[in-house]
Amino acid sequence: MVATVIFDVDGVLAETEEHHRQAFNRAFADFGLAWIWDVPLYRDLLKVTGGKERILHYAVRHPGLAADYATTIVADLHRRKTEIYTGMVATGAVILRPGIAEFLDNAISRGVELGIATTTSALNVEALLGSALGADWRRIFPVVASGDMAPRKKPAPDIYILAMGRFMRSPGQCVAVEDSRNGVRAARAAGLRVIGVRSQFCSDDDLSDASMQLPDCTGLSLELLEALPA
């Protein structure tokens, strides 16, 4: 029996990545950096999990930028980017993906626990879910494992191990929902069954390690999760 469903956030609960991309670019401009992450580049950079890690990965490889300077501005850049992104989300610019609200309602009505395991920051999660689900969103998602709460980012299993520990659940009682190769690998490494759903920015990711793949979130159901192979 599936007791707990643990969701990734970006690309799963909502198609957020284009808003993240715009926020990164606005933060770069605010810092006087002539960096522009276009869509193809950002798709590639998403292979690096974590916003600060993504900035550093790009910065230290950028021609003409000293590595020591790149390292020192990462935290400030990421802080500014988060301010911009959460401001965008607060306006209602990002909504849940089709099928998600219905799944959450059904799960709650049947006593299934819902949690979050994401590499995005807690501030980003709070902004999105507060806007999309209202002030009592923590009643829906009582466990949120996010950002820097785990020592290693996906594809390491740490964030899922943390979430399961807070639920006091075993891997066999949980199912993860992910849209990226790194996310699927993280959940599988933690021993969970995984539903892989396609998203706009990770549409070409290899999700073959998932227990099952879906083209979007409209097909999510508790019956489907119960039927997943081990």
Residue pairs with C-beta under 8 A, 6 or more apart in sequence:
1 173
1 226
2 112
2 173
2 174
2 175
2 222
2 225
2 226
3 112
3 113
3 167
3 169
3 173
3 174
4 112
4 113
4 114
4 115
4 164
4 167
4 169
4 173
4 174
4 175
5 107
5 112
5 113
5 114
5 115
5 174
5 175
5 176
5 177
5 225
6 114
6 115
6 116
6 117
6 160
6 163
6 164
6 174
6 175
6 176
6 177
6 187
6 192
7 13
7 114
7 115
7 116
7 117
7 141
7 176
7 177
8 116
8 117
8 118
8 176
8 177
8 178
8 179
8 180
8 183
9 16
9 116
9 118
9 120
9 124
9 125
9 128
9 146
10 16
10 17
10 20
10 118
10 120
11 17
11 179
11 180
11 199
11 200
11 201
11 202
12 97
12 177
12 178
12 179
12 197
12 199
12 217
13 96
13 97
13 100
13 128
13 129
13 132
14 94
14 95
14 96
14 97
14 100
14 128
14 132
15 94
15 97
15 199
15 200
15 201
16 89
16 94
16 128
17 42
17 46
17 199
17 200
17 201
18 39
18 200
18 201
19 85
19 88
19 89
19 93
19 94
20 51
20 81
20 85
21 37
21 39
21 42
22 84
22 88
23 81
23 82
23 84
23 85
23 88
24 37
24 42
24 51
24 55
24 81
25 35
25 36
25 37
26 81
26 84
27 77
27 78
27 80
27 81
27 84
28 34
28 35
28 36
28 37
28 77
30 80
31 73
31 76
31 77
31 80
35 58
35 62
37 45
37 58
42 201
43 201
43 202
43 204
45 54
45 57
45 58
46 54
46 180
46 201
46 202
47 181
47 182
48 54
48 57
49 119
49 153
49 154
49 155
49 182
50 119
50 147
50 153
51 78
51 81
51 82
51 120
51 121
52 74
52 75
52 78
53 153
55 74
55 77
55 78
55 81
56 70
56 71
56 74
59 65
59 67
59 70
59 71
59 73
59 74
60 67
60 70
60 71
62 70
82 121
82 123
82 124
85 124
85 127
86 123
86 124
86 126
86 127
88 94
89 124
89 127
89 128
89 131
90 127
90 131
92 131
94 128
94 131
94 132
95 132
96 132
96 133
97 216
97 217
98 216
98 217
98 218
99 216
99 217
99 218
99 219
99 220
100 217
100 220
103 217
103 220
103 221
103 222
104 114
104 133
104 140
106 221
106 222
107 114
107 222
108 114
108 140
110 222
112 222
113 142
113 143
113 167
113 169
114 140
114 141
114 142
115 141
115 142
115 143
115 144
115 145
115 163
115 166
115 167
116 125
116 141
116 143
116 144
116 145
116 146
116 163
117 145
117 146
117 159
117 160
117 162
117 163
117 176
117 186
117 187
118 125
118 144
118 145
118 146
118 147
118 159
119 146
119 147
119 153
119 154
119 159
120 146
120 147
121 146
121 147
121 148
122 144
122 146
122 147
122 149
124 146
124 147
125 144
125 146
129 137
129 140
129 141
130 137
133 140
138 144
143 163
143 166
143 167
145 159
145 160
145 162
145 163
145 166
146 159
149 159
149 162
150 156
150 158
150 159
150 161
150 162
151 158
152 158
153 159
154 180
154 182
154 183
154 185
154 186
155 181
155 182
155 183
155 185
155 186
155 189
156 186
156 189
157 186
157 187
157 189
157 190
157 191
158 186
159 186
160 176
160 186
160 187
160 189
160 190
160 192
161 190
164 170
164 171
164 174
164 190
164 192
167 174
170 191
171 190
171 191
171 192
172 191
172 230
174 192
174 193
175 192
175 193
175 194
175 195
175 211
175 225
175 228
176 183
176 184
176 187
176 190
176 192
176 193
176 194
176 195
177 194
177 195
177 197
177 220
178 184
178 186
178 187
178 194
178 195
178 196
178 197
178 207
178 210
179 196
179 197
179 198
179 199
179 202
179 205
179 207
180 199
180 202
180 205
181 202
181 205
181 206
181 207
181 209
184 194
184 196
184 207
184 209
184 210
185 209
187 194
188 194
188 209
188 210
193 211
193 225
193 228
193 229
193 230
194 209
194 210
194 211
195 210
195 211
195 212
195 213
195 214
195 220
195 224
195 225
195 228
196 207
196 210
196 212
196 213
196 214
197 213
197 214
197 215
197 216
197 217
197 220
198 207
198 213
198 214
198 215
198 216
207 213
211 228
211 229
211 230
212 224
212 228
212 229
214 220
